[in-house]
Amino acid sequence: MHAAQYAPLSTPTEQSLHLLLQTLKQQNYHFITTTPLTHAYFIQRFKHAPSRITLQHIFGWNVTFTAPDWPLETELLTALLEQGWLVPEADQYRASIRVSALNDQLFVHSGYPTGAADDVFFGPDSYRFVRELNRFLQGAAPKQIQHAMEVCSGAAPAALAILKYHPAAEVIALDINDKALAFGRINASAAKLTQLISLNSNLYEKVTGHFDLIVANPPYLFDKTKRYYRHGGEQLGTELSWRILSEGLPFLAKDGVLLLYTGIPIVQGEDFFKKKLEQLFEDQPCFRCHYEEIDPDVFGEELLEAAYQQVDRIAVVWVVVSRVQ
């Protein structure tokens, strides 16, 4: 029904990260990824009051460490160095990736700080997004989900959440970033959900057929450097979210649902995205839409940027669109 296919872990680069996730799981590793500001505060504090290096310091906070600090097998250190996941810095090393826990799974994603155009996001939005998705899957979701897709999948947390509830479903992780798709495959393999399908596509460009469930937590900020994980396009970063929603409607099967988690700038007290949505569905009886603000204030530091001078705040919203005919 589409041009996707499952691609197994076939390179030493991906295999080394798969081994890392397996090892960290055995070590009961647990780390919750914070906002960039909190991460920066932690690093600053650690510099002034260093403590014994732990796995969380290395693969969570990305602090530098020396070879004697390495708490795992030397062979894994060598493999990660060879594949570039550990980077030498003078007589020390730093991990170029982070590993985060979400529910009972581990997810590999880009290290701190995220600055490259193809870095892969994972953070507080990921936790909120998957929490809302899990509530939906436990309650209002269609009983039988056969075809599902996570758009702008990144590390693929939502795609894997769907597979946990519906292991027989065909689930696509769709992203324009090859690094994101690779991390998604690694995370799926570590979670023993290897039926995940990866597809490099600019939104729905390479997608065909109809889906029972489409989910997305896209980039939603206006980023002048246009990094994949951050830039949501024009209209103060809402362009990508709008396209995912409006262009996704034709791909919904009967009784299918599209779930969108995104950030919306509130300008002089007005939610212009909600108004556009109301206009979109005004003459479309085939669809029902629920719109809810679930966090009133995120990324407050963005208000210092020139593009956000007229913005009061950035709110997180949860949009549920159901095809009823």
PyMOL commands that set and color helices and strands:
alter all, ss='L'
color gray80, all
select helices_A, chain A and resi 12-26+36-48+55-59+67-69+74-82+124-138+157-165+178-190+234-237+239-251+272-281+300-304+306-308
alter helices_A, ss='H'
color red, helices_A
select strands_A, chain A and resi 86-89+92-95+97-102+105-110+147-151+170-175+197-200+211-216+252-267+287-295+311-323
alter strands_A, ss='S'
color yellow, strands_A
deselect
rebuild
show_as cartoon
